[in-house]
């Protein structure tokens, strides 16, 4: 994990989706994984966190995650 993820998890979130190459997996440990609906490219876009090689999720402005 990155320093960013470590910082987020240190706050004890009830849900934490990175939406990167790992999919829609709840990294908080609470098992609230998501499912992409429609035209979402999970991990298909360039990552936005400096120094993190994990891809980002690209939304088409219509579809969503549940």
DRENDO-1510 file (C-alpha; in Angstrom, 1 decimal, always signed):
<recs>
REC; n; res; u; v; w
REC; 1; UNK; +0.0; +0.0; +0.0 .
REC; 2; UNK; +1.0; +3.6; -0.4 .
REC; 3; UNK; +1.5; +6.2; +2.2 .
REC; 4; UNK; -1.8; +7.7; +1.1 .
REC; 5; UNK; -3.7; +4.4; +1.7 .
REC; 6; UNK; -2.0; +4.0; +5.1 .
REC; 7; UNK; -3.2; +7.5; +6.1 .
REC; 8; UNK; -6.8; +6.8; +5.0 .
REC; 9; UNK; -6.9; +3.4; +6.8 .
REC; 10; UNK; -5.4; +5.0; +10.0 .
REC; 11; UNK; -8.7; +6.9; +10.3 .
REC; 12; UNK; -10.8; +3.6; +10.5 .
REC; 13; UNK; -13.1; +4.2; +7.6 .
REC; 14; UNK; -16.2; +1.9; +7.3 .
REC; 15; UNK; -15.6; +1.7; +3.5 .
REC; 16; UNK; -12.5; +2.4; +1.4 .
REC; 17; UNK; -12.5; +1.7; -2.4 .
REC; 18; UNK; -9.3; +2.6; -4.2 .
REC; 19; UNK; -11.0; +2.0; -7.5 .
REC; 20; UNK; -7.6; +1.0; -9.0 .
REC; 21; UNK; -6.3; -2.0; -10.8 .
REC; 22; UNK; -7.4; -4.1; -7.8 .
REC; 23; UNK; -11.0; -3.6; -8.6 .
REC; 24; UNK; -13.8; -2.4; -6.3 .
REC; 25; UNK; -12.5; -4.1; -3.2 .
REC; 26; UNK; -13.2; -2.7; +0.2 .
REC; 27; UNK; -9.8; -2.2; +1.8 .
REC; 28; UNK; -11.2; -1.2; +5.1 .
REC; 29; UNK; -11.6; -4.9; +6.1 .
REC; 30; UNK; -15.4; -4.6; +6.4 .
REC; 31; UNK; -16.1; -6.6; +3.2 .
REC; 32; UNK; -18.2; -4.0; +1.4 .
REC; 33; UNK; -17.0; -4.7; -2.1 .
REC; 34; UNK; -18.7; -3.0; -5.0 .
REC; 35; UNK; -19.8; -3.9; -8.5 .
REC; 36; UNK; -19.4; -1.7; -11.5 .
REC; 37; UNK; -22.5; -1.1; -13.6 .
REC; 38; UNK; -22.1; -0.4; -17.3 .
REC; 39; UNK; -19.3; +1.5; -19.0 .
REC; 40; UNK; -16.8; +1.7; -16.2 .
REC; 41; UNK; -13.1; +0.9; -17.0 .
REC; 42; UNK; -11.8; -0.3; -13.6 .
REC; 43; UNK; -8.0; +0.3; -13.4 .
REC; 44; UNK; -8.0; +1.4; -17.1 .
REC; 45; UNK; -7.0; +5.1; -16.6 .
REC; 46; UNK; -3.7; +6.5; -15.6 .
REC; 47; UNK; -3.3; +6.7; -11.8 .
REC; 48; UNK; -3.6; +10.1; -10.1 .
REC; 49; UNK; -1.5; +9.6; -6.9 .
REC; 50; UNK; +2.1; +10.6; -7.5 .
REC; 51; UNK; +4.4; +7.6; -7.3 .
REC; 52; UNK; +1.6; +5.0; -7.3 .
REC; 53; UNK; +1.6; +2.6; -10.3 .
REC; 54; UNK; -2.0; +1.5; -9.6 .
REC; 55; UNK; -4.3; +2.5; -12.4 .
REC; 56; UNK; -7.4; +4.6; -11.8 .
REC; 57; UNK; -11.1; +3.9; -12.7 .
REC; 58; UNK; -12.6; +5.8; -15.6 .
REC; 59; UNK; -16.3; +6.6; -15.4 .
REC; 60; UNK; -18.4; +7.4; -18.5 .
REC; 61; UNK; -20.6; +10.0; -16.7 .
REC; 62; UNK; -23.6; +7.6; -17.0 .
REC; 63; UNK; -22.8; +4.4; -15.1 .
REC; 64; UNK; -22.0; +3.9; -11.5 .
REC; 65; UNK; -20.8; +1.5; -8.7 .
REC; 66; UNK; -23.2; -0.2; -6.3 .
</recs>
